[in-house]
Amino acid sequence: MPPYAPFMLLRPFLFEATSCASYLFGCTSQHKLAVLDPHVDLVEAYVDAARGIGSPIAAVFETHVQADHVSGLPEVVDRTGATAYLPRNAGVEFDHVALGDGDVVELGNTRVTAIVTPGHAPAHLAFVIADARRGTLEPWLVFTGDSLLVGDVGRPDLHAKGEPEPLARELHASLQKLLVLPDEVLVYPSHFGGSVCGRALSSNPFSSIGFERRHNAMLQHPDIDAFVGELLVDLPPAPADQRAIVAANRLGRAREPA
């Protein structure tokens, strides 16, 4: 086996075509890895990476039902036998474990804690990660999905059925839950600059809670009404084929050929 460090493994996968970020992470000492927000075009890469590391993929996490790309979750599950984890009330039609606020999944020494963060989608989770090998269960990083982005926050209209304001208000409350994390906690979102899921995303895909607290313009509004007003202005066009993508991701299979 390659001489990996005893601490938690974290490997980002950046898909430039749609500016999507997904992650392979977990415990190599107890051989339990997971993929977060997998992209259908990167399944082979996740499986190959896990094989090279020498630890199997035991779990697949989705922060929410994706609207801009087809998820790789079904194929990862089929190829590895991993358990699928999604937010409670995600509305999907395949076997999975539904997670609510504060639910914990343990991958060996890697502890994954779900935080309910609706706003971009009605059913959305962030995942706070701790590594017991560090001698503490203090949070090390957070996978924020499409809630807190680098330099921006997730748009609230894609899953809103024509009424984005209530979700915008929920997103404001969700961000407050993330901002109680310590400044040094690293932020790993599911999109970066170029994605249609935000308007002002940085081309730097990763950040920290403290940096976003100080420099993210959407976090500087004095009250919720100002936040909502700014968030609903100049929303970009929705992703191409959004309805077909969401339908495929709810069914747990790739889109049917045209």
C-alpha positions as CSV (number, residue, x, y, z in Angstrom):
1,M,0.0,0.0,0.0
2,P,1.3,3.5,-0.7
3,P,2.6,5.4,2.3
4,Y,-0.4,7.6,2.9
5,A,-0.4,9.8,6.1
6,P,-2.5,8.4,8.9
7,F,-4.9,11.4,8.8
8,M,-8.1,11.7,6.8
9,L,-7.7,11.5,3.0
10,L,-9.2,14.3,1.0
11,R,-9.0,14.4,-2.8
12,P,-11.0,17.0,-4.8
13,F,-12.2,16.4,-8.3
14,L,-12.9,19.5,-10.4
15,F,-15.0,19.1,-13.5
16,E,-14.3,22.2,-15.6
17,A,-17.1,21.8,-18.2
18,T,-19.8,22.6,-15.6
19,S,-17.5,24.0,-12.8
20,C,-18.6,21.2,-10.4
21,A,-16.5,20.1,-7.5
22,S,-16.8,16.6,-6.0
23,Y,-14.7,14.9,-3.4
24,L,-13.2,11.5,-2.4
25,F,-12.5,11.5,1.3
26,G,-12.4,9.2,4.4
27,C,-10.3,7.0,6.6
28,T,-7.5,5.0,5.0
29,S,-6.4,3.3,8.3
30,Q,-9.8,1.6,8.6
31,H,-10.4,1.5,4.8
32,K,-13.6,3.4,4.5
33,L,-13.8,6.1,1.8
34,A,-16.8,8.2,0.6
35,V,-17.6,10.3,-2.5
36,L,-19.5,13.5,-2.1
37,D,-21.7,15.0,-4.9
38,P,-20.3,12.6,-7.6
39,H,-20.4,13.7,-11.2
40,V,-21.5,11.0,-13.7
41,D,-18.5,11.7,-15.9
42,L,-16.0,11.1,-13.1
43,V,-17.1,7.8,-11.7
44,E,-14.2,5.9,-13.2
45,A,-11.8,8.4,-11.7
46,Y,-13.3,7.9,-8.2
47,V,-13.1,4.2,-8.5
48,D,-9.6,4.2,-9.9
49,A,-8.4,6.6,-7.1
50,A,-9.9,4.4,-4.4
51,R,-8.3,1.3,-5.9
52,G,-4.9,3.1,-6.0
53,I,-5.3,4.2,-2.4
54,G,-6.2,0.7,-1.3
55,S,-9.4,1.5,0.5
56,P,-13.0,0.8,-0.8
57,I,-15.7,3.4,-1.3
58,A,-18.2,2.6,1.4
59,A,-20.5,5.7,1.2
60,V,-21.8,8.2,-1.3
61,F,-23.2,11.5,-0.1
62,E,-25.4,14.0,-2.0
63,T,-25.9,17.4,-0.5
64,H,-29.1,17.8,-2.6
65,V,-30.7,16.6,-5.9
66,Q,-28.6,18.3,-8.5
67,A,-30.1,20.5,-11.2
68,D,-27.1,21.2,-13.4
69,H,-25.5,17.8,-14.0
70,V,-26.4,14.1,-13.9
71,S,-25.2,12.6,-10.6
72,G,-22.8,9.7,-10.6
73,L,-24.3,8.3,-7.4
74,P,-26.2,5.4,-8.9
75,E,-23.2,4.2,-10.8
76,V,-20.8,4.5,-7.9
77,V,-23.3,2.5,-5.8
78,D,-23.7,-0.2,-8.5
79,R,-19.9,-0.5,-8.9
80,T,-18.9,-0.5,-5.2
81,G,-21.9,-1.5,-3.1
82,A,-21.6,1.8,-1.2
83,T,-24.5,3.1,0.9
84,A,-26.2,6.2,-0.5
85,Y,-26.9,9.1,1.9
86,L,-29.2,12.0,0.9
87,P,-31.2,14.7,2.8
88,R,-34.5,13.7,4.3
89,N,-37.4,14.5,2.0
90,A,-35.1,14.6,-1.1
91,G,-37.9,13.0,-3.1
92,V,-35.7,10.4,-4.8
93,E,-37.0,7.0,-6.0
94,F,-34.1,4.7,-5.1
95,D,-32.7,3.1,-1.9
96,H,-30.8,5.4,0.4
97,V,-30.3,6.5,4.0
98,A,-32.1,9.8,4.7
99,L,-30.2,12.2,7.0
100,G,-31.5,14.9,9.2
101,D,-30.0,17.7,11.3
102,G,-27.2,16.4,13.5
103,D,-27.1,12.9,12.1
104,V,-23.7,11.3,12.1
105,V,-22.0,8.8,9.8
106,E,-18.7,7.3,10.9
107,L,-16.2,6.3,8.3
108,G,-13.6,4.7,10.5
109,N,-11.9,7.7,12.1
110,T,-13.7,10.2,9.9
111,R,-16.9,11.6,11.4
112,V,-19.5,13.1,9.0
113,T,-22.2,15.3,10.7
114,A,-25.1,16.5,8.7
115,I,-26.4,20.1,9.0
116,V,-29.8,20.8,7.4
117,T,-29.2,23.9,5.1
118,P,-32.2,24.5,2.8
119,G,-32.3,27.4,0.5
120,H,-30.7,26.5,-2.7
121,A,-33.0,23.5,-2.6
122,P,-35.7,22.6,-0.1
123,A,-33.8,19.5,0.9
124,H,-30.2,20.3,1.2
125,L,-27.4,19.3,3.6
126,A,-23.9,20.5,4.5
127,F,-21.5,18.0,6.1
128,V,-19.1,18.9,8.8
129,I,-16.1,16.7,8.9
130,A,-13.9,15.8,11.9
131,D,-10.9,13.5,12.0
132,A,-10.4,11.5,15.2
133,R,-6.8,10.7,14.3
134,R,-6.1,14.4,15.0
135,G,-6.9,13.7,18.7
136,T,-10.0,15.8,18.6
137,L,-13.5,15.9,17.1
138,E,-13.4,19.6,16.5
139,P,-14.6,20.4,12.9
140,W,-11.8,20.4,10.4
141,L,-13.8,21.2,7.2
142,V,-17.3,21.6,5.9
143,F,-18.7,20.4,2.6
144,T,-21.2,23.2,1.9
145,G,-22.8,21.9,-1.4
146,D,-24.6,24.8,-3.0
147,S,-25.3,26.8,0.2
148,L,-22.1,28.7,0.9
149,L,-19.9,29.1,-2.1
150,V,-16.6,30.9,-2.4
151,G,-17.5,34.6,-2.9
152,D,-21.2,33.9,-3.3
153,V,-24.1,31.8,-2.1
154,G,-26.3,29.4,-4.0
155,R,-29.2,30.7,-6.1
156,P,-32.6,29.9,-4.6
157,D,-34.7,29.6,-7.8
158,L,-33.8,26.3,-9.4
159,H,-36.0,24.2,-7.1
160,A,-38.5,26.9,-6.1
161,K,-41.3,26.2,-8.5
162,G,-41.5,29.9,-9.4
163,E,-41.5,31.2,-5.9
164,P,-37.8,31.7,-4.9
165,E,-38.3,34.2,-2.0
166,P,-39.2,31.7,0.6
167,L,-36.2,29.6,-0.2
168,A,-34.0,32.7,-0.2
169,R,-35.2,33.4,3.3
170,E,-34.4,29.8,4.3
171,L,-30.9,30.1,2.8
172,H,-30.2,33.2,5.0
173,A,-31.0,31.1,8.1
174,S,-28.9,28.2,6.8
175,L,-25.9,30.4,6.3
176,Q,-26.1,31.5,9.9
177,K,-25.8,27.9,11.0
178,L,-22.6,27.6,9.0
179,L,-21.2,30.8,10.2
180,V,-21.1,29.6,13.8
181,L,-18.3,27.3,12.8
182,P,-14.8,28.5,13.7
183,D,-13.0,30.8,11.3
184,E,-10.3,28.1,10.6
185,V,-12.8,25.5,9.3
186,L,-12.1,24.9,5.6
187,V,-15.0,25.4,3.1
188,Y,-15.3,22.9,0.2
189,P,-18.4,23.8,-1.9
190,S,-19.7,21.8,-4.8
191,H,-19.2,24.6,-7.5
192,F,-16.6,27.2,-8.4
193,G,-16.3,30.1,-10.9
194,G,-18.2,29.5,-14.1
195,S,-21.1,27.5,-12.6
196,V,-24.6,28.6,-13.2
197,C,-25.5,27.9,-9.6
198,G,-24.2,31.3,-8.5
199,R,-23.4,34.7,-9.9
200,A,-20.1,35.8,-8.4
201,L,-18.2,32.6,-7.6
202,S,-14.5,32.8,-7.2
203,S,-12.3,30.8,-9.6
204,N,-10.6,29.6,-6.4
205,P,-12.7,26.6,-5.5
206,F,-11.9,26.4,-1.8
207,S,-11.9,28.8,1.1
208,S,-12.5,29.0,4.9
209,I,-15.3,30.2,7.1
210,G,-13.3,33.1,8.3
211,F,-12.4,34.3,4.8
212,E,-16.0,34.1,3.6
213,R,-17.2,35.8,6.7
214,R,-15.0,38.8,6.0
215,H,-15.0,38.9,2.2
216,N,-18.1,37.2,0.8
217,A,-20.3,40.1,-0.3
218,M,-23.6,38.2,0.2
219,L,-22.7,37.8,3.9
220,Q,-22.3,41.5,4.5
221,H,-26.0,42.5,4.3
222,P,-27.3,44.0,7.6
223,D,-30.6,42.1,7.6
224,I,-32.5,39.3,5.9
225,D,-34.6,41.6,3.7
226,A,-31.5,43.2,2.3
227,F,-30.0,39.7,1.7
228,V,-33.1,38.4,0.0
229,G,-33.4,41.5,-2.2
230,E,-29.9,41.2,-3.4
231,L,-30.1,37.5,-3.9
232,L,-33.1,37.7,-6.2
233,V,-31.6,40.3,-8.6
234,D,-30.1,39.4,-11.9
235,L,-30.3,35.6,-11.5
236,P,-28.6,33.9,-14.4
237,P,-30.4,31.6,-16.9
238,A,-31.3,28.2,-15.5
239,P,-29.1,25.2,-16.6
240,A,-29.9,23.7,-19.9
241,D,-32.0,20.6,-19.6
242,Q,-32.7,21.3,-16.0
243,R,-36.0,19.4,-15.8
244,A,-34.5,16.3,-17.5
245,I,-31.5,16.4,-15.2
246,V,-33.5,16.7,-12.0
247,A,-35.8,13.9,-13.2
248,A,-32.9,11.6,-13.9
249,N,-31.3,12.3,-10.5
250,R,-34.6,11.6,-8.7
251,L,-35.0,8.3,-10.5
252,G,-31.3,7.4,-9.9
253,R,-30.4,6.7,-13.5
254,A,-28.9,8.6,-16.4
255,R,-31.1,10.5,-18.8
256,E,-32.8,8.6,-21.5
257,P,-31.4,9.1,-25.0
258,A,-33.0,11.9,-27.0
